[in-house]
Amino acid sequence: MIRKILLFYIFFASIFNSISQEKNKIITGKVLDSISIVKNANIINLNTKQGTFSSDSGLFRIFVSEGDTLILSSVQHLSKKILITKNVIARKNIKIILTSNIYTLDEFELKRHDLSGRLGIDTKAVPTNKKDSLLKNVMDFTNVNFSKKDLTIDENIRAKPPLNNTDPTARFAGVGSGAVIPFKGSERLWALRKKLAQKKAFPYKILSELGEKFFFDSLKIPIDKYFHFLEYCNPLGIEELHKEGKLLEVIKVLRRESISYHKIIKND
């Protein structure tokens, strides 16, 4: 009795193993159309619900068994179903050709017009009554109450003082005489402001003209010490030399002083 049960178990296991092997077959395929290969086509096994997609070469691999159905779909192609037969499993390879999907537009009516494509001519060709109707739709002020004042506008106008565009440093010349605006020290004040503005802009201007490599690679000035280095060299008149256009003299001073400056910051 035990022997019969054991034989039956071995027989059932062999059948189950053969069935499972039959279901675990893997095949390769290639997807094409009438022109070339088809990339990124979706391939789904409807029986196992497993899927994949074709590569840039149109190739794919998928597990199948006899009787399974593959469905292939692509955006530019019609969907196609493939039945897996014994021959397909035996060949382990399949080639599938998809049909391109042709999109048709609905009917449309092409009307002729008398426009030339030039705005100046086409604008003149539009009837006057047509222009008036267009302007009427755009510039419709029927809902605007013009009798009501906008107090915020009046307040803003009253709050703003009149603008004075007169240059306080300008000289006015009359016939045979000249005049200066009677503000004491105004010329000296504006000259001082101009000098301060030039002094403030000098570090950025000289860096732009000589370049970062000159200061940070050639002179090896630390980036965080750049402004300090210029102040160190400033008593030697580098700003005045730059203002006079003597750029070579400025470079000589900077190169010479960078040596002593490195010794100072090294000791610090």
Contacts in CASP RR format, 6 or more apart in sequence:
PFRMAT RR
TARGET T0000
AUTHOR 0000-0000-0000
METHOD contacts of the structure
MODEL  1
MIRKILLFYIFFASIFNSISQEKNKIITGKVLDSISIVKNANIINLNTKQ
GTFSSDSGLFRIFVSEGDTLILSSVQHLSKKILITKNVIARKNIKIILTS
NIYTLDEFELKRHDLSGRLGIDTKAVPTNKKDSLLKNVMDFTNVNFSKKD
LTIDENIRAKPPLNNTDPTARFAGVGSGAVIPFKGSERLWALRKKLAQKK
AFPYKILSELGEKFFFDSLKIPIDKYFHFLEYCNPLGIEELHKEGKLLEV
IKVLRRESISYHKIIKND
22 65 0 8 1.000
22 66 0 8 1.000
23 63 0 8 1.000
23 65 0 8 1.000
24 63 0 8 1.000
24 65 0 8 1.000
25 63 0 8 1.000
25 64 0 8 1.000
25 65 0 8 1.000
25 89 0 8 1.000
25 92 0 8 1.000
26 61 0 8 1.000
26 62 0 8 1.000
26 63 0 8 1.000
26 64 0 8 1.000
26 92 0 8 1.000
27 61 0 8 1.000
27 62 0 8 1.000
27 64 0 8 1.000
27 84 0 8 1.000
27 88 0 8 1.000
27 89 0 8 1.000
27 91 0 8 1.000
27 92 0 8 1.000
27 93 0 8 1.000
27 94 0 8 1.000
28 59 0 8 1.000
28 60 0 8 1.000
28 61 0 8 1.000
28 92 0 8 1.000
28 93 0 8 1.000
28 94 0 8 1.000
29 59 0 8 1.000
29 60 0 8 1.000
29 61 0 8 1.000
29 93 0 8 1.000
29 94 0 8 1.000
29 95 0 8 1.000
29 96 0 8 1.000
30 37 0 8 1.000
30 54 0 8 1.000
30 57 0 8 1.000
30 58 0 8 1.000
30 59 0 8 1.000
30 60 0 8 1.000
30 94 0 8 1.000
30 95 0 8 1.000
30 96 0 8 1.000
31 37 0 8 1.000
31 38 0 8 1.000
31 41 0 8 1.000
31 43 0 8 1.000
31 54 0 8 1.000
31 58 0 8 1.000
31 60 0 8 1.000
31 72 0 8 1.000
31 74 0 8 1.000
31 96 0 8 1.000
31 98 0 8 1.000
32 38 0 8 1.000
32 58 0 8 1.000
32 95 0 8 1.000
32 96 0 8 1.000
32 97 0 8 1.000
32 98 0 8 1.000
33 77 0 8 1.000
33 97 0 8 1.000
33 98 0 8 1.000
33 99 0 8 1.000
33 100 0 8 1.000
34 97 0 8 1.000
34 99 0 8 1.000
34 100 0 8 1.000
35 100 0 8 1.000
37 54 0 8 1.000
37 57 0 8 1.000
37 58 0 8 1.000
38 54 0 8 1.000
38 58 0 8 1.000
38 74 0 8 1.000
38 77 0 8 1.000
38 98 0 8 1.000
39 54 0 8 1.000
39 55 0 8 1.000
39 56 0 8 1.000
39 58 0 8 1.000
40 53 0 8 1.000
40 54 0 8 1.000
40 74 0 8 1.000
41 53 0 8 1.000
41 54 0 8 1.000
41 58 0 8 1.000
41 60 0 8 1.000
41 72 0 8 1.000
41 73 0 8 1.000
41 74 0 8 1.000
41 77 0 8 1.000
41 98 0 8 1.000
42 51 0 8 1.000
42 53 0 8 1.000
42 72 0 8 1.000
42 73 0 8 1.000
42 74 0 8 1.000
43 51 0 8 1.000
43 52 0 8 1.000
43 53 0 8 1.000
43 54 0 8 1.000
43 60 0 8 1.000
43 62 0 8 1.000
43 70 0 8 1.000
43 71 0 8 1.000
43 72 0 8 1.000
44 50 0 8 1.000
44 51 0 8 1.000
44 70 0 8 1.000
44 71 0 8 1.000
44 73 0 8 1.000
45 51 0 8 1.000
45 62 0 8 1.000
45 63 0 8 1.000
45 64 0 8 1.000
45 68 0 8 1.000
45 69 0 8 1.000
45 70 0 8 1.000
46 68 0 8 1.000
46 69 0 8 1.000
46 70 0 8 1.000
46 71 0 8 1.000
46 81 0 8 1.000
47 65 0 8 1.000
47 67 0 8 1.000
47 68 0 8 1.000
47 69 0 8 1.000
48 63 0 8 1.000
48 68 0 8 1.000
50 62 0 8 1.000
50 63 0 8 1.000
51 62 0 8 1.000
52 60 0 8 1.000
52 61 0 8 1.000
52 62 0 8 1.000
53 60 0 8 1.000
54 60 0 8 1.000
62 70 0 8 1.000
64 70 0 8 1.000
64 84 0 8 1.000
64 88 0 8 1.000
64 89 0 8 1.000
65 84 0 8 1.000
65 89 0 8 1.000
66 84 0 8 1.000
66 85 0 8 1.000
66 86 0 8 1.000
66 89 0 8 1.000
67 83 0 8 1.000
67 84 0 8 1.000
67 85 0 8 1.000
68 83 0 8 1.000
68 84 0 8 1.000
69 81 0 8 1.000
69 82 0 8 1.000
69 83 0 8 1.000
69 84 0 8 1.000
70 81 0 8 1.000
70 82 0 8 1.000
70 84 0 8 1.000
71 79 0 8 1.000
71 80 0 8 1.000
71 81 0 8 1.000
71 82 0 8 1.000
72 79 0 8 1.000
72 80 0 8 1.000
72 81 0 8 1.000
72 82 0 8 1.000
72 96 0 8 1.000
72 98 0 8 1.000
73 79 0 8 1.000
73 80 0 8 1.000
74 98 0 8 1.000
76 100 0 8 1.000
76 101 0 8 1.000
77 98 0 8 1.000
77 99 0 8 1.000
77 100 0 8 1.000
77 101 0 8 1.000
78 98 0 8 1.000
78 99 0 8 1.000
78 100 0 8 1.000
78 101 0 8 1.000
80 96 0 8 1.000
80 98 0 8 1.000
80 99 0 8 1.000
82 94 0 8 1.000
82 96 0 8 1.000
88 94 0 8 1.000
114 125 0 8 1.000
115 122 0 8 1.000
115 125 0 8 1.000
116 122 0 8 1.000
168 181 0 8 1.000
168 183 0 8 1.000
168 186 0 8 1.000
168 190 0 8 1.000
169 181 0 8 1.000
169 186 0 8 1.000
169 187 0 8 1.000
169 190 0 8 1.000
170 181 0 8 1.000
171 178 0 8 1.000
171 179 0 8 1.000
171 180 0 8 1.000
172 178 0 8 1.000
172 179 0 8 1.000
172 181 0 8 1.000
173 179 0 8 1.000
198 239 0 8 1.000
198 243 0 8 1.000
199 239 0 8 1.000
202 230 0 8 1.000
202 239 0 8 1.000
202 242 0 8 1.000
203 226 0 8 1.000
203 227 0 8 1.000
203 230 0 8 1.000
205 242 0 8 1.000
206 230 0 8 1.000
206 238 0 8 1.000
206 242 0 8 1.000
206 250 0 8 1.000
207 215 0 8 1.000
207 226 0 8 1.000
209 247 0 8 1.000
210 251 0 8 1.000
214 251 0 8 1.000
215 221 0 8 1.000
215 226 0 8 1.000
215 229 0 8 1.000
216 222 0 8 1.000
216 223 0 8 1.000
216 226 0 8 1.000
219 254 0 8 1.000
219 255 0 8 1.000
219 258 0 8 1.000
220 258 0 8 1.000
220 262 0 8 1.000
221 229 0 8 1.000
221 258 0 8 1.000
221 261 0 8 1.000
222 265 0 8 1.000
225 265 0 8 1.000
229 257 0 8 1.000
229 258 0 8 1.000
229 261 0 8 1.000
230 238 0 8 1.000
232 257 0 8 1.000
232 261 0 8 1.000
232 264 0 8 1.000
233 253 0 8 1.000
233 254 0 8 1.000
233 257 0 8 1.000
233 261 0 8 1.000
236 253 0 8 1.000
236 257 0 8 1.000
237 253 0 8 1.000
238 250 0 8 1.000
238 253 0 8 1.000
238 254 0 8 1.000
241 247 0 8 1.000
241 249 0 8 1.000
241 250 0 8 1.000
241 253 0 8 1.000
242 250 0 8 1.000
END
